[in-house]
C-alpha cells in the first residue's frame, strides 16, 4: 500500500482548514458541496433531510485546501433522530474554521432560518459567511431582495449569492471561504476528494435512489445499511465482480410496499439507479442485492437508532 502524498511545494501564505455549510433542510448545501469539490461526494434530493451524516469534500488549489463539511439540515426536531442530527451539526460547528449559512433565494426567510441564526450567534469567534443559494431560480430583483433580507438576519463576515447548478459565483464563494482559513500546510493528500468510507457512500447512493419519487412522509422513514461488500472469489482478475448486500429499512409495512412497488418494479428501479453510481464509485461491476425490512418507529427508538448508525 502506497503512502499518501502531501504537497510540500506550497507557498508561505498557503491556507487550509474546515468550512461547514449549514441551513435548513433542502437549502442547497449538498449541491454546493459537490459543485465546489467538482465531483459528487454528497447525495442530493428535492426531499428535506437528505443528508444524515457529516460528509467531507476536499477542494485542492495551488494556494489553499478547503475541507467542506456538509451537514444535515438544522431544524426544530420532532424525533430522537432529529435531536441527534442537530447535536451532530452543533458539534461540527464548534470545530470548523468558518461557517457558510445557506439561504435559498427562491424562499423567504422564515422561522427555520431565524432558529439557525440564533444558534450561530452563540458560537463565538467563528466567522459566518452568508450564502444566498439557488439564484438561477429567481430574477435579479429577487436575488437583491434576498441579499437585503439576509443582511437583516445577522451580521455576516461576507455575503455571496451563488448558483451551484448554473456554476455562477462558485469560484467567488470558494475564494471568500479560503480567506477565512488559517495559515496551514495541506491537511489531506493531493487528489483525495472525500474521507467518506466506501460503505457509507454505497448506502447513501442506495438511499438517494430510493428517495426519488416517494411521498413526503417516507424520506424521513428510510434508512440504509450495507451488510456486506466484497469481491466474488471465483472471478478472474481481469473480470472482477463485487457482491453488495444492502438492507433498506422503513418504519411501517405500508412503506415497505411503496418501496418494493407492484411486482417489485419500484425496487428494481432503485437497484438499477443505485448500481450505476456504485459501479462508478468502486470502478468495477457490481451485483447489488437489496432487501427491504421494517424497523418499527426506528426514528424514536434509541436501540434501533444505534443499530442503524445514528
Phi, psi and omega in degrees: 000128182281149178285146177296143183258115176261142176294137177244354184262028185283148178291164183298330182264021179296139180238144178208139180179189186249133174235138184242132175266129174234167180158165178292166182305140177067036178266000177098017184293314183292319179298320179293319177302312180298320181295319181289320180288329179092005175204169185278114174241345180231138179286152180231152179197156175284351181278140177291160179059038176293315181277128180236357177227159171284131183238128182257124173246138189246126179255120181255126176224168179296328187256348184198164171229122179253126174256107185268123180254108177273129185242163171300157178295132178280127188208167174284113189286144176245351180225170176296323175301314179301319178297317182291325177295319177297318178299321178298316180297312184296323177295322179293317182300328182287347188248353186267168181269338178205154181238132173254117183264109185272126180232109184295132183291337184270008176225144177285152177297132184229190182303324180297320178292320179293326176299316180292317179302321178296319178295318182292328180299336181273359180261105187285145169069001177262117181295141179245122177261125177280132181234110175273108187267170174059037182292342179290346184270350187227171178284168177298324179298319180291324176299316179299318178297319180296322178295318178296318179295323179294320179299327180281341184289314179196172182273109182263149173292329176198162182223122187230125171277141186208149170233110179291323182294315180272359180057040178259126177070008179297319179292325177296314179299317179302316179297319179297316180294320180299324179297334182276350183281150178284159172296126186191149170289169179303144181264339180231152180298151179299137178092344179281124185256343177202155174252018179291133174298144182302322181298320179292321179294324176297314179300320181292324178294323176293318181294322178300315179296321181290333182287337185293123172077012179265164182291160188301326185280341186285322182308321181295333185270357182271130171223146184231133179230128175276117181277324184203143180208104184205155180287141179287129189289330187273010181268143176292157185300329182273358178223064184288157175214130178258135171267123180237114181251125189229137173254129174255120183257138172231174187262341184219152178303326179296326177289325177300317180297323179296315182294319181288319180076172182294123180062021179081012185296318182293318181296324177295320177299315180300313181298319181295315180293315182294321182300321179301313180292322182292319179295323176294321180293313185273342180071029182206153173300151187226139166259111185259119181251106184257135174230138178254127183230154178260124172239094192305125176049041185298334181295340183249001186253112183304319182294315181291324177301318179298317180294329182270004172093019180247000000 
